[in-house]
Amino acid sequence: MRKIALHWQILLGMVAGVVFALILTNFSWGPEFVSDWIKPFGNIFINALKLIAVPLILASLIKGISDLKDISKLSKMGIRTIATYIITTVIAVSIGLVLVNVIGPGRTISEDTRSDLIASYEGDASVRISDAEKQKDAGPLQALEDIVPSNIFGAASDNGNMLQVIFFAIFFGIGLILIPEQTAKPVKDFFDGFNEVILKLIDLIMLAAPFGVFALLAALVVESPSTDLFAALALYAMTVLIGLALMIGVYILLVWIFTGNKPSFFINGIAPAQLLAFSTSSSAATLPVTMERVEEHMGVHKEVTSFVLPIGATINMDGTSLYQAVAAVFIAQAFGMDLSLGTQMGIIATATLASIGSAAVPGAGMVMLVIVLAQAGIPEAGLALIFAIDRPLDMCRTTVNVTGDAAVALMVAKSVDMMGPPNVKEWDEEYHPDAEVNTEKI
C-alpha cells in the first residue's frame, strides 16, 4: 500500500487532535486530561525540533559558506537575500495597513467588550510592555551590538540568540574560505559529517510529526478563551487572515515570475513545513523541515538553502510584520484614535525593523508590537485587546513567515543560477558534477 505523504499525515494529526479535544471538552475531566497527558507530548516534539536548530544552523551555514570558495559569491548572495527579505516585509506591512483601514475592525468593538478584555489580559500585557521597555531603553546601535556574541557557547545555549549564532557561523565559514584548502579540509570534513548526522536526526524527529501536532492542537482547543471573546475580535482576526492569505499569494506570484515554477510546484513542495509551522508557531522549530523541503523537493542547492533559510528564520517575519500593522491600527481604532498617513508610514518602517529583531519562537512578535505601538503613539495597554485571539493568529503568521523564507530561497537560487531539478543528485550531475551531496530523501 502506498505510504501517505508527510503533509497529509500532519494534516490528519491536526484534525484528529481538534476532534479529540472537542469530544473531551464535554466531560468535566477532559481539559485536565489533555493538559496533563496529551500536551506534554506536543511540548516534547517542539523541544526536539528546537534541540537541533542551533547545531543545524552551525553545520549548514559553515558548510554552505566554505563550499562557496569565493567571497564575492557570498556577498552577491547576501545582498540579494537581505534586499529581497526587506522588500517582501515592506509589501506585507503595506497590505496589512490597507486592509485594516478599509475594513476598520476596531471601530466595531463596544466599550463593555473593550473593558472586559483589558481587565482579563492586563497582567500579560504588562509583562510584554516591560520586556519592550528594556529594548526601547537601549541605544540606537544596540541591535547591531547584540549581533556579535562575546561567547559563542553562551549564545548557542539559547535559541533566542539565533542571530549571534548565524554571525559566528558566517564568520567561521569566511575564515575557512580564506585559509589554504588543504588546511581547511579536515574542518570541512567534520562539518560535512556533522551536517549529515543532523539531517538524519531530522528524519527521525519527523516520524513523530503527526503525533506531535495531534497533541499541540488538542491542547490549543482545550485552552482557548471563551467564544464570546473570539466573537468580539472576529473581524480583526478576519482582517489579519485575509492579509496573510494575500501575502502567500504574493509569494506564489513572485516565485512564478522569477523562477517560472507553477504555483502547484511551490505549494506542494512547502506544504509539510507550512503545516508544521502552523502547529508549532515557531520558524526556528520548523527550520530543519523547511531546509529539507526547499533543497530536496524544490531543487535549490545546499549552498543557497544553508545560507538563505537560517537567516530568513531569524530576520524574515513578513507574517509577523503584517499582523503588527493590523494590530496597531486596530488598537488605535478601538481607542477612537485617527492615525495620520505619516504615522502609518512610520508603522511601516518600525514594523519592518522590528521584524528583524523578532526571535523565531512563539509569541515573540507580541513584544515587538509594543515598540510599534509606542512609535505610533498608541497606548500600549491596548495590547490586552488582542491577547484572547493571539495564539491562533500566531500559528497562521508563522506559516506565512516560513512560506516567505522558502519563496526568497527559490528566487535567490534562480538569480545566482543554483536551482535545478528537485532530485539533488540530478542537480549536481548536471550543474556541479564535482559536488558531493547526500542523495537520500526524507
C-alpha positions as CSV (number, residue, x, y, z in Angstrom):
1,M,0.0,0.0,0.0
2,R,1.3,3.5,-0.9
3,K,2.5,5.5,2.0
4,I,0.6,8.7,2.8
5,A,2.6,11.8,2.1
6,L,4.0,13.6,5.1
7,H,1.9,16.7,4.7
8,W,-1.3,14.6,4.7
9,Q,-0.1,12.7,7.8
10,I,0.4,16.0,9.6
11,L,-3.0,17.4,8.4
12,L,-4.7,14.2,9.7
13,G,-2.9,14.6,13.0
14,M,-4.1,18.2,13.3
15,V,-7.7,17.3,12.5
16,A,-7.7,14.3,14.9
17,G,-6.3,16.5,17.7
18,V,-9.0,19.1,17.3
19,V,-11.8,16.4,17.1
20,F,-10.3,14.5,20.1
21,A,-10.2,17.7,22.2
22,L,-13.7,18.8,21.3
23,I,-15.0,15.4,22.4
24,L,-13.2,15.5,25.7
25,T,-14.4,19.1,26.5
26,N,-17.8,17.6,27.0
27,F,-16.5,15.8,30.1
28,S,-15.5,17.7,33.3
29,W,-12.2,15.8,33.5
30,G,-11.5,16.2,29.7
31,P,-9.5,19.5,29.7
32,E,-7.3,18.4,32.6
33,F,-6.6,15.1,31.0
34,V,-5.5,16.8,27.8
35,S,-3.3,19.3,29.7
36,D,-1.7,16.6,31.9
37,W,-1.4,13.6,29.5
38,I,-1.6,14.9,25.9
39,K,0.0,18.4,25.8
40,P,3.4,17.2,27.2
41,F,4.0,15.1,24.0
42,G,3.4,18.2,21.9
43,N,6.0,20.1,24.0
44,I,8.4,17.2,23.6
45,F,8.1,17.4,19.9
46,I,8.7,21.1,19.8
47,N,11.7,20.7,22.1
48,A,13.2,18.0,19.9
49,L,13.0,20.4,16.9
50,K,14.4,23.3,18.8
51,L,17.2,20.9,20.1
52,I,18.7,20.6,16.6
53,A,18.1,24.2,15.5
54,V,21.4,25.7,16.6
55,P,23.5,22.6,15.5
56,L,21.7,22.7,12.2
57,I,22.5,26.4,11.6
58,L,26.1,26.0,12.7
59,A,26.7,22.9,10.5
60,S,24.8,24.0,7.4
61,L,25.9,27.6,7.3
62,I,29.6,26.8,7.9
63,K,29.4,24.1,5.3
64,G,27.5,26.2,2.8
65,I,29.7,29.2,3.1
66,S,33.0,27.3,3.0
67,D,31.8,25.5,-0.2
68,L,31.4,28.8,-2.0
69,K,35.2,29.2,-2.2
70,D,34.7,32.8,-3.3
71,I,33.9,35.8,-1.1
72,S,32.4,37.8,-4.0
73,K,29.9,35.0,-4.5
74,L,28.9,35.2,-0.8
75,S,28.5,38.9,-0.9
76,K,26.3,38.8,-4.0
77,M,24.1,36.2,-2.5
78,G,23.9,38.0,0.9
79,I,23.0,41.4,-0.7
80,R,20.2,39.8,-2.8
81,T,18.9,37.8,0.2
82,I,18.7,40.8,2.6
83,A,17.3,43.1,-0.1
84,T,14.6,40.6,-1.0
85,Y,13.6,40.0,2.6
86,I,13.3,43.7,3.3
87,I,11.2,44.3,0.1
88,T,8.7,41.4,1.0
89,T,8.4,42.7,4.5
90,V,7.5,46.2,3.3
91,I,4.9,44.7,1.0
92,A,3.4,42.7,3.9
93,V,3.1,45.7,6.2
94,S,1.6,47.8,3.4
95,I,-1.0,45.1,2.7
96,G,-1.9,44.9,6.4
97,L,-2.3,48.7,6.6
98,V,-4.5,48.9,3.6
99,L,-6.8,46.1,4.8
100,V,-7.2,47.4,8.4
101,N,-8.0,50.9,7.1
102,V,-10.6,49.6,4.6
103,I,-12.3,47.0,6.9
104,G,-11.9,49.0,10.2
105,P,-12.3,46.1,12.6
106,G,-11.5,48.3,15.7
107,R,-14.5,50.5,15.2
108,T,-16.9,47.6,15.9
109,I,-15.7,46.9,19.5
110,S,-18.0,48.1,22.1
111,E,-16.9,49.9,25.3
112,D,-18.0,47.0,27.5
113,T,-16.1,44.4,25.5
114,R,-13.0,46.5,25.5
115,S,-13.1,46.9,29.3
116,D,-13.6,43.1,29.8
117,L,-10.7,42.3,27.5
118,I,-8.3,44.7,29.1
119,A,-9.3,43.5,32.6
120,S,-8.7,39.9,31.6
121,Y,-5.3,40.3,30.0
122,E,-3.8,43.4,31.6
123,G,-1.3,41.2,33.5
124,D,0.0,39.6,30.4
125,A,0.1,42.9,28.7
126,S,2.2,44.5,31.5
127,V,4.8,41.7,31.1
128,R,5.2,42.3,27.4
129,I,5.3,46.1,27.9
130,S,8.1,45.6,30.5
131,D,10.1,43.5,28.1
132,A,9.7,46.1,25.3
133,E,10.7,48.9,27.6
134,K,14.1,47.2,28.0
135,Q,14.6,47.2,24.3
136,K,13.5,50.8,23.9
137,D,15.9,52.0,26.6
138,A,18.8,50.6,24.6
139,G,20.9,52.8,22.3
140,P,20.3,53.2,18.5
141,L,23.0,50.7,17.7
142,Q,22.2,48.1,20.4
143,A,20.7,45.8,17.8
144,L,24.0,45.9,15.8
145,E,26.0,45.3,19.0
146,D,23.8,42.4,20.0
147,I,24.6,40.5,16.8
148,V,28.3,39.9,17.8
149,P,28.4,37.4,20.7
150,S,31.1,37.7,23.4
151,N,30.8,33.9,24.0
152,I,29.7,31.6,21.2
153,F,28.8,28.8,23.7
154,G,26.7,31.2,25.7
155,A,24.9,32.3,22.5
156,A,24.4,28.8,21.3
157,S,22.7,27.9,24.7
158,D,19.6,30.0,23.9
159,N,17.6,29.8,20.7
160,G,16.7,33.5,21.2
161,N,20.3,34.3,20.3
162,M,20.0,32.8,16.8
163,L,21.3,35.9,15.1
164,Q,24.5,35.7,17.1
165,V,24.9,32.0,16.1
166,I,24.4,33.0,12.5
167,F,27.1,35.7,12.8
168,F,29.6,33.2,14.2
169,A,28.8,30.6,11.6
170,I,29.2,33.1,8.7
171,F,32.4,34.5,10.3
172,F,33.8,30.9,10.8
173,G,32.9,30.0,7.2
174,I,34.6,33.0,5.8
175,G,37.7,32.0,7.8
176,L,37.6,28.6,6.2
177,I,37.5,30.1,2.7
178,L,40.5,32.4,3.4
179,I,42.9,29.7,4.7
180,P,44.7,27.2,2.4
181,E,42.3,24.5,1.1
182,Q,44.5,21.6,2.4
183,T,44.5,23.1,5.9
184,A,40.7,23.7,5.8
185,K,39.8,20.2,4.6
186,P,39.8,18.4,8.0
187,V,37.5,21.1,9.4
188,K,35.2,21.0,6.4
189,D,35.1,17.2,6.5
190,F,34.0,17.4,10.2
191,F,31.2,19.8,9.4
192,D,30.1,17.8,6.4
193,G,29.7,14.7,8.6
194,F,28.1,16.8,11.4
195,N,25.6,18.1,8.9
196,E,24.7,14.6,7.7
197,V,24.1,13.5,11.3
198,I,21.8,16.4,11.9
199,L,19.8,15.7,8.7
200,K,19.3,12.1,9.9
201,L,18.1,13.3,13.2
202,I,15.5,15.4,11.3
203,D,14.4,12.2,9.6
204,L,13.8,10.5,13.0
205,I,12.0,13.5,14.6
206,M,9.7,13.9,11.6
207,L,8.5,10.3,12.1
208,A,6.7,11.7,15.2
209,A,5.3,14.8,13.5
210,P,1.7,13.6,13.1
211,F,1.6,12.7,16.8
212,G,3.3,15.9,17.9
213,V,0.8,18.1,16.0
214,F,-2.1,16.0,17.4
215,A,-1.0,16.8,20.9
216,L,-0.4,20.5,20.1
217,L,-3.8,21.1,18.5
218,A,-5.6,19.2,21.2
219,A,-4.0,21.4,23.9
220,L,-4.8,24.5,21.9
221,V,-8.5,23.7,21.7
222,V,-9.0,23.0,25.4
223,E,-7.0,26.1,26.5
224,S,-8.7,28.5,24.1
225,P,-10.6,31.5,25.6
226,S,-14.4,31.7,25.5
227,T,-16.2,32.1,22.3
228,D,-17.6,35.4,23.4
229,L,-14.2,37.0,23.3
230,F,-13.5,35.4,19.9
231,A,-16.8,36.9,18.6
232,A,-15.8,40.4,19.7
233,L,-12.5,40.0,17.8
234,A,-13.7,38.1,14.7
235,L,-13.4,41.0,12.3
236,Y,-9.9,41.7,13.5
237,A,-8.9,38.1,13.0
238,M,-10.5,38.0,9.6
239,T,-8.5,41.1,8.6
240,V,-5.3,39.5,9.6
241,L,-6.1,36.2,7.9
242,I,-7.1,37.9,4.6
243,G,-3.8,39.8,4.7
244,L,-1.8,36.6,5.4
245,A,-3.6,34.8,2.6
246,L,-2.8,37.7,0.2
247,M,0.8,37.6,1.2
248,I,1.0,33.9,0.4
249,G,-0.5,34.8,-3.0
250,V,2.3,37.4,-3.4
251,Y,4.9,34.7,-2.7
252,I,3.4,32.4,-5.3
253,L,3.3,35.2,-7.8
254,L,6.9,36.2,-7.2
255,V,8.1,32.6,-7.4
256,W,6.2,32.1,-10.7
257,I,7.6,35.4,-12.2
258,F,11.2,35.0,-11.1
259,T,11.7,31.2,-11.3
260,G,9.0,30.1,-13.8
261,N,7.7,27.4,-11.4
262,K,4.0,26.8,-11.2
263,P,2.0,27.6,-8.0
264,S,1.3,23.9,-7.5
265,F,5.1,23.1,-7.5
266,F,5.7,25.7,-4.8
267,I,2.7,24.8,-2.6
268,N,3.2,21.1,-2.8
269,G,6.9,21.5,-2.0
270,I,6.4,23.7,1.1
271,A,3.2,22.2,2.4
272,P,4.7,20.0,5.2
273,A,6.7,22.9,6.5
274,Q,3.7,25.1,6.4
275,L,1.6,22.7,8.5
276,L,4.5,22.2,11.0
277,A,4.8,26.0,11.3
278,F,1.1,26.2,11.9
279,S,1.3,23.6,14.6
280,T,4.4,24.8,16.4
281,S,4.2,28.6,15.9
282,S,7.9,28.7,15.6
283,S,10.0,29.4,12.5
284,A,13.1,28.1,14.3
285,A,11.5,24.8,15.2
286,T,10.3,24.4,11.6
287,L,13.7,25.4,10.0
288,P,15.0,21.8,9.6
289,V,11.9,20.8,7.7
290,T,11.9,24.0,5.6
291,M,15.5,23.4,4.6
292,E,14.8,19.8,3.6
293,R,11.7,20.7,1.6
294,V,13.4,23.5,-0.3
295,E,16.5,21.6,-1.0
296,E,15.2,18.1,-1.7
297,H,11.8,18.8,-3.2
298,M,12.3,22.1,-5.0
299,G,15.8,21.7,-6.4
300,V,17.5,24.6,-4.5
301,H,21.2,23.8,-3.9
302,K,22.6,23.4,-0.4
303,E,24.8,26.5,-0.8
304,V,21.7,28.6,-1.0
305,T,19.4,26.8,1.5
306,S,22.2,26.7,4.2
307,F,22.7,30.5,3.8
308,V,19.3,32.0,3.0
309,L,16.9,29.9,5.2
310,P,18.7,30.2,8.6
311,I,18.9,34.0,8.1
312,G,15.3,34.1,7.0
313,A,14.1,32.2,10.0
314,T,15.7,34.9,12.1
315,I,15.0,38.2,10.3
316,N,12.3,37.5,7.8
317,M,9.0,37.9,9.6
318,D,6.6,39.0,7.0
319,G,3.5,37.4,8.6
320,T,4.5,39.0,12.0
321,S,5.0,42.4,10.4
322,L,1.7,42.3,8.7
323,Y,0.0,41.3,11.9
324,Q,1.8,44.2,13.8
325,A,0.5,46.7,11.3
326,V,-3.1,45.4,11.5
327,A,-2.9,45.1,15.3
328,A,-1.5,48.6,15.8
329,V,-4.2,50.3,13.7
330,F,-6.9,48.0,15.2
331,I,-6.0,49.1,18.8
332,A,-5.9,52.7,17.7
333,Q,-9.4,52.3,16.2
334,A,-10.6,50.6,19.3
335,F,-9.5,53.7,21.4
336,G,-11.1,56.1,18.9
337,M,-7.8,57.4,17.5
338,D,-7.4,58.5,13.9
339,L,-3.8,57.8,12.7
340,S,-2.3,60.2,10.1
341,L,-0.7,59.0,6.9
342,G,2.7,60.0,8.3
343,T,2.1,57.9,11.4
344,Q,1.2,54.9,9.4
345,M,4.3,55.3,7.2
346,G,6.2,55.2,10.5
347,I,4.5,52.0,11.3
348,I,5.8,50.5,8.0
349,A,9.3,51.5,8.9
350,T,9.1,50.4,12.6
351,A,7.4,47.1,11.8
352,T,10.0,46.3,9.1
353,L,12.9,47.0,11.5
354,A,11.1,45.3,14.5
355,S,10.6,42.1,12.4
356,I,14.4,41.8,12.1
357,G,14.6,41.7,15.9
358,S,11.8,39.2,16.5
359,A,13.0,35.9,17.8
360,A,11.8,32.9,15.7
361,V,9.9,31.5,18.6
362,P,6.2,31.6,19.6
363,G,4.8,34.9,20.8
364,A,8.0,37.0,20.2
365,G,6.1,39.3,17.8
366,M,3.9,40.5,20.7
367,V,6.9,42.1,22.4
368,M,8.0,43.8,19.2
369,L,4.4,45.1,18.7
370,V,4.8,47.2,21.9
371,I,7.6,49.1,20.1
372,V,5.4,49.6,17.1
373,L,2.6,50.9,19.3
374,A,4.9,53.3,21.1
375,Q,6.3,54.7,17.9
376,A,2.8,55.5,16.6
377,G,1.7,57.0,20.0
378,I,-0.9,54.2,20.6
379,P,-1.5,53.2,24.3
380,E,0.5,50.0,25.0
381,A,-2.3,48.9,27.4
382,G,-4.3,48.2,24.2
383,L,-2.2,45.2,23.8
384,A,-4.6,43.4,26.1
385,L,-7.3,43.8,23.5
386,I,-5.7,41.2,21.2
387,F,-4.4,38.6,23.7
388,A,-7.5,36.5,23.5
389,I,-7.0,35.5,19.9
390,D,-3.3,35.9,19.5
391,R,-2.3,32.2,19.7
392,P,-4.3,31.1,16.7
393,L,-3.1,34.1,14.7
394,D,0.4,33.4,15.8
395,M,0.1,29.9,14.2
396,C,-1.1,31.5,10.9
397,R,1.5,34.2,10.7
398,T,4.3,31.7,11.4
399,T,3.0,29.7,8.4
400,V,3.4,32.9,6.3
401,N,6.9,33.5,7.7
402,V,8.1,30.1,6.7
403,T,6.5,30.4,3.2
404,G,8.3,33.7,2.7
405,D,11.6,32.1,3.6
406,A,11.1,29.4,1.0
407,A,10.0,31.8,-1.7
408,V,13.1,34.0,-1.2
409,A,15.4,31.0,-1.2
410,L,13.9,30.0,-4.6
411,M,14.3,33.5,-6.0
412,V,17.8,33.9,-4.8
413,A,18.8,30.4,-6.1
414,K,17.4,31.3,-9.5
415,S,19.3,34.7,-9.5
416,V,22.6,33.0,-8.8
417,D,22.0,30.0,-11.1
418,M,21.8,27.5,-8.3
419,M,18.4,25.9,-8.9
420,G,17.9,22.7,-10.7
421,P,15.5,19.7,-10.7
422,P,14.1,18.6,-7.3
423,N,16.3,15.5,-7.3
424,V,19.5,16.6,-5.6
425,K,21.7,14.0,-7.5
426,E,20.4,15.2,-10.9
427,W,21.1,18.8,-9.9
428,D,24.7,18.2,-9.0
429,E,25.4,15.9,-12.0
430,E,24.0,18.4,-14.4
431,Y,25.2,21.7,-12.8
432,H,28.0,20.8,-10.4
433,P,29.4,17.4,-11.4
434,D,32.2,17.6,-8.8
435,A,30.0,18.4,-5.8
436,E,29.5,15.8,-3.1
437,V,25.9,15.6,-1.9
438,N,23.6,13.5,0.1
439,T,21.1,11.8,-2.3
440,E,18.9,10.3,0.3
441,K,15.5,11.8,0.8
442,I,13.2,12.0,3.8
